């Protein structure tokens, strides 16, 4: 089994959260996740990783402040256990674009859209982690005073 560390950013604007739409090329099925990706050798930290990934996937530059969530999930098809770390963004600047996606990367071909999605729209979409639909907004209102473990999924 392989292990992968993924860092992602929770970027909120008013009553919306920044998410990235991934579409499986073979099935056309889609899902939305916070912008993020795997820790690479060029990254000094999980914060640097998340900031780099946000820029690549959305074109935005973020200031990240603290760890909000940690989640484990098993990707059986790839025999990979992922550890996801979600970091809260204090600010974001720039214009949303997909122009900075690195060519030739598997995720680059799957990413089709990046945008702020309203709290009201979230229940109509396939979103990971599912907590973004509900409890996330309670934690956000409190300013994420502590890190929450979201468990392990398969």
Beta strands, then each sheet from edge to edge (+ up, - down):
strand 1: 2-10
strand 2: 12-13
strand 3: 16-23
strand 4: 30-33
strand 5: 36-38
strand 6: 61-75
strand 7: 80-93
strand 8: 111-118
strand 9: 127-128
strand 10: 148-153
sheet 1: 5+ 1- 7- 6+ 10+
sheet 2: 2+ 3- 4+ 9+
sheet 3: 2+ 3- 8+
end
